[in-house]
């Protein structure tokens, strides 16, 4: 499955009951944190030696909204807008 992760996206992981939100790692912009796992921008394990749950689906904005999930980007506290 071809995905491009981005900060604040919602994805469905294999064996998880609820969608999980993607967050860019504040210490390394090449890492995306999801449910305690680390992915690269293409949805693969950031560290090839680690196993991460497969990304089954990336939710569209409409799908996230329909599920009552936040579709608004919230900047980390370390970034002031």
Number of C-alpha atoms within 10 A of each C-alpha: 9 9 13 11 21 16 16 18 22 25 20 18 19 12 10 10 8 10 18 19 21 19 21 21 16 14 7 8 11 13 21 27 18 20 14 8 14 22 25 18 17 14 20 19 19 19 12 9 7 11 13 20 17 14 16 13 15 20 17 13 15 11 13 17 12 9 11 9 15 14 16 9 9 11 11 12 8 7 8 6 6
